[in-house]
Amino acid sequence: MIGSTRSIRVFAYAKPADLRRSYDGLFAIATQQMNQDVLAGDLFLLVNNRRNRARVLLFDGTGLCIYIKRMDKGRFAAMWRRSSDDIEMTMSELSLFLEGALLL
């Protein structure tokens, strides 16, 4: 998936996100609503209301990257149903989540 030689934190936004937003809109969610520094190189997971699309925002040192996944069948877990606080995940949990195997 997303490779790196350093320890990366993954922050999941605990509300449904409007994934029609581009780089600047997703950057604004991460910085203003999640109170995180995107330029630190951590990953930010956002899921839409129908839970069939997810985006991961990452600053790779030279620019912002957006990784997109759309479920053809099924849905992602609803992170916002258990807590209103943003969730910190491991890379393994992110991988399981994107595969549709992790229920939060």
N, C-alpha and C positions, 0 to 999 in steps of 0.2 A: 504494500500500500504506500503510505507516505513514509519515506525513509529519512533517517537522521542519525548522526553519531552522538548526539547529546540527549539528555533527558528532556522530553517535551511534555508540557502539561496540556490537557484538553479540557476546555470549558464548554459545557453545554448550556445553551440559553433555555431557561425554564418556562418559556412562553411560546406559543405559536408565532412564527416569524413570516413576514411577507417576503417570500423568496424571489419576487420580481425585482427586488432591489439589486443594484449592481455593487461594485466594489465599495463605493463611498457609503452607500446605505448600510451594507453589512458591517463596514468599519465603524459607522456611527453607533450601531447596536452594541458592538463589542466594547467601544470606548465609553459611550455615554450611559448606556443602560446596564451593562455588565461591569463597568468600572475597571476594565482591564487595559493593559498596554499591548496593543496588537503588534507593535514593532519589536516586542521581546521575542517573537518567534513561536509563541504558543499557538495551539489550534483552537478554533471556535466553531462548535457544531450548532447549526440552526435547522429546525424542522418546521415545515408548514403545518397549517391547521388540519388538513386532511391526512397528514402523516404519511404521504406517499412520496415526498421529496425531501432531500436533506442537502445542505451545503456545508462545507468545511472551509473556513477562511484561514489563511496562513500567510504570514510575511516571511519570505524565504531569504531575506537579506538584500535582495535587489528589487523586490516589488511584491505586491499582493497577489496571491493565487487563490482561486476558488475551485474546490473540488465538488462535483455535483453527482448525486445519485438519485435516480428515480426508480421506485419500486413498480414493476409491472404487475405483480400480484402481491397482495398482503399490504401491511403497513408497518411503519417503524413504531417502536414503543413511544408512548406519550409521556415525555419527561415531566411535563407540567402537571400531571395528575397527582403526583405524590408530594410535590413541594413547590412552593412559589419561589424558592431560592435557586439560583443557578447551581449547576452540578459540576464538580470536577471529576474527570474520568481519567483512566490510564489509556495508553495507546491500545492495549489489548481489549479493553472494554469498548473503545471506539470501533475497532475492527469488528468485534462481535455485533455491536449495534448496527453498523452499516451492512452487515450480512443478514440482519433481521433476526439474530439469535439471542439478543440481549433484551430482557424485559426489565425495565426500570420501574 
